[in-house]
Amino acid sequence: MTIKTFKIFLLIVIISISTQSQETDLSIFKNLIGKKWKAEGKWGDGTVFKQETIFKFDLDNTLVITRSKGFVDPKQTKYGWRNHGIRKFDKETKTIKFWEFDIFGGVTEGAITVDGKNLIYQYQYGKSIVTDMWEYVNDHTYNFKVGEYVDSKWKQVYLETKFKAKKSDNSAH
């Protein structure tokens, strides 16, 4: 093997390792990609929860982009695109961070913890720390809870439902 061939081989190995490590940082999302996730339920106050979410990798698997449909008016009579989100692995803190932008001009940001195949989103909402958990059931179902989750226990649950998946054509991106 010539030095030139060895340098090219080494460069390919380095690029491959770099790409794999970037991908694994967000690999927990692989099962969510390419499917349309739908959930319906009721909040603790009786209001209806209805959401459809799609996930896709972007920027060479360094980001996960989400789009969600939900109610886009306070009276819950109009249904449409409600949120756009970003999930990114932060190399400095070695955590997954997220930002969720909504149609009302708000932005929610927080961190995602991975527990096995479960995704635990935690964020500040008003004066409370709120948790959204996507609890893996199988490749097409996640239990979904929103509430106060402290020391791996639910102190209060505001919403409990399931997200079920169907294959998505991803044409809505």
C-alpha positions in Angstrom: 0.0 0.0 0.0 1.4 3.4 -1.0 1.5 6.3 1.4 -1.1 8.1 -0.8 -3.4 5.1 -0.7 -2.9 4.8 3.0 -3.8 8.5 3.5 -7.0 8.2 1.5 -7.9 5.0 3.4 -7.3 6.8 6.7 -9.3 9.8 5.7 -12.3 7.5 4.7 -12.1 5.8 8.1 -12.0 9.1 10.0 -15.0 10.5 8.0 -16.9 7.2 8.6 -16.2 7.2 12.3 -17.2 10.9 12.6 -20.4 10.3 10.7 -21.3 7.3 12.7 -20.7 9.1 16.0 -22.9 12.0 14.9 -25.6 9.6 13.9 -25.5 7.6 17.1 -25.9 10.7 19.2 -29.4 11.0 17.8 -30.0 7.3 17.0 -32.8 7.0 19.6 -34.9 8.8 17.0 -34.4 6.2 14.2 -37.6 4.4 15.0 -39.6 7.6 14.8 -38.3 8.6 11.4 -40.4 8.0 8.3 -43.7 7.4 10.2 -46.7 9.6 11.0 -47.3 9.5 14.8 -50.9 10.1 15.9 -52.4 10.5 19.4 -55.7 11.5 20.8 -56.7 12.0 24.4 -57.9 14.4 27.1 -56.0 16.7 29.3 -56.7 16.6 33.0 -59.0 19.6 32.7 -61.1 17.8 30.1 -59.9 19.6 27.0 -59.1 17.5 23.9 -55.6 16.6 22.9 -55.1 15.6 19.2 -51.7 15.6 17.6 -49.9 14.2 14.5 -46.1 14.4 14.4 -43.5 13.5 11.8 -39.8 13.3 12.4 -36.9 13.5 9.9 -33.1 13.6 10.1 -31.5 16.7 8.5 -28.0 18.2 8.0 -26.3 14.9 7.6 -28.0 13.3 10.7 -26.9 16.1 13.0 -30.5 17.4 13.6 -33.9 15.9 14.0 -36.6 18.1 12.6 -40.2 17.6 13.7 -43.5 19.0 12.4 -46.7 18.6 14.4 -50.4 19.2 13.6 -52.8 20.1 16.4 -55.4 22.7 17.3 -54.3 26.1 16.1 -56.9 28.2 17.9 -57.9 28.5 21.6 -61.4 27.2 20.9 -60.0 24.0 19.4 -62.1 24.3 16.2 -59.2 24.6 13.7 -56.7 21.9 13.1 -53.4 22.4 11.3 -49.7 22.8 11.4 -49.0 23.9 15.0 -45.3 23.2 15.8 -41.9 22.9 14.3 -39.2 21.4 16.4 -35.4 20.8 16.4 -33.5 18.2 18.3 -29.7 18.5 18.5 -27.0 16.6 20.3 -24.8 19.1 22.2 -21.3 17.8 22.2 -20.2 20.1 25.1 -22.8 18.9 27.6 -23.3 15.5 25.9 -27.1 16.0 26.1 -29.8 16.2 23.5 -31.4 19.7 23.4 -34.7 20.6 21.8 -36.6 23.7 20.7 -40.2 23.6 19.8 -41.7 26.7 18.0 -45.5 27.1 17.9 -48.0 28.9 15.8 -48.8 31.3 18.6 -45.2 32.7 18.6 -44.0 30.7 21.6 -40.9 28.6 21.9 -40.3 25.8 24.4 -36.8 24.6 25.0 -35.3 21.9 27.2 -33.3 18.7 27.3 -34.1 15.1 26.3 -32.9 12.2 28.4 -32.7 8.7 26.9 -33.7 5.8 29.2 -33.4 2.6 27.2 -35.8 3.2 24.2 -37.7 5.9 26.0 -37.4 9.7 25.4 -37.9 12.0 28.4 -38.3 15.6 27.5 -38.0 18.1 30.4 -38.6 21.9 30.1 -39.8 24.9 32.0 -43.4 25.8 31.6 -44.4 28.8 33.6 -43.1 28.1 37.1 -43.1 24.3 36.7 -40.7 21.8 35.3 -42.8 19.6 32.9 -41.9 16.2 31.5 -43.2 14.7 28.2 -42.3 11.0 28.0 -42.4 8.8 24.9 -42.3 5.4 26.5 -41.5 2.7 23.9 -44.0 -0.1 23.6 -43.0 -1.4 20.1 -41.9 0.0 16.8 -45.3 1.5 16.1 -46.5 2.5 19.6 -45.3 4.7 22.4 -47.1 5.5 25.6 -47.2 9.2 26.0 -47.4 11.1 29.3 -47.2 14.7 30.2 -46.8 15.8 33.8 -44.4 16.3 36.7 -41.8 13.5 36.7 -39.3 13.7 39.6 -36.7 11.0 40.6 -38.0 8.6 38.0 -41.6 8.8 39.4 -44.7 10.6 38.2 -45.9 13.1 40.9 -48.7 14.3 38.7 -50.0 13.3 35.2 -51.7 16.0 33.1 -52.2 13.8 30.0 -51.8 10.1 29.2 -52.4 8.6 25.8 -50.6 6.6 23.1 -48.8 7.7 19.9 -49.4 5.1 17.1 -47.5 5.2 13.8 -48.3 4.7 10.2 -45.8 4.9 7.4 -45.4 8.5 6.2 -44.7 9.6 2.6 -42.8 12.6 4.1 -44.4 14.8 1.5 -45.4 17.3 4.2 -41.9 18.4 4.9 
